[in-house]
Amino acid sequence: MTFVRTKLKLERMRPGEILSVRLRGEEPLRNVPRAARDEGHEILGVESDGNAHIVTIRRT
């Protein structure tokens, strides 16, 4: 479900725009970056803020 919301947001963005997604748990952390790459988007980084991970995605 997390990637569905991410995908909907990415679809509303213009190419080159950047989205930061806050993820909690190991499954979303594995699935969201993989699915975004599969859709052709670029993963710019993954950082931890202690409670969650922030995945930064550039829409292509």
C-alpha positions in Angstrom: 0.0 0.0 0.0 2.9 2.4 0.7 4.1 2.2 -2.9 0.6 2.8 -4.2 0.5 6.1 -2.5 4.0 6.9 -3.6 3.2 6.0 -7.2 0.1 8.2 -7.2 2.1 11.1 -5.9 4.9 10.5 -8.5 2.3 10.4 -11.3 1.1 13.9 -10.4 4.7 15.3 -10.5 6.6 16.6 -13.4 9.8 14.9 -14.6 12.8 16.0 -12.6 10.8 16.8 -9.5 12.0 15.2 -6.2 9.8 13.4 -3.7 10.9 12.4 -0.2 9.0 9.5 1.3 9.1 8.6 5.0 9.0 4.8 5.5 8.7 2.7 8.7 9.5 -1.0 8.7 11.7 -3.2 6.7 9.2 -4.3 4.1 8.4 -0.8 2.8 12.1 0.0 2.9 12.8 -2.9 0.6 9.7 -2.5 -1.7 9.3 1.2 -2.3 12.8 1.9 -3.7 12.7 -1.3 -5.8 9.3 -0.5 -7.2 10.3 3.1 -7.9 13.4 1.9 -9.8 11.2 -0.6 -11.7 9.0 2.3 -12.8 12.1 4.1 -14.1 12.6 6.6 -11.4 15.9 7.4 -9.8 16.6 6.8 -6.1 18.7 9.7 -4.9 19.3 8.4 -1.4 18.0 6.6 1.7 18.6 8.1 5.1 17.6 7.2 8.6 16.2 9.7 11.1 16.2 7.2 14.0 12.5 6.4 13.8 12.0 5.9 10.1 13.8 6.0 6.7 13.6 8.8 4.2 13.8 7.7 0.6 14.4 10.5 -1.9 13.2 9.8 -5.4 13.6 11.8 -8.6 10.7 11.4 -11.0 11.7 10.6 -14.6 
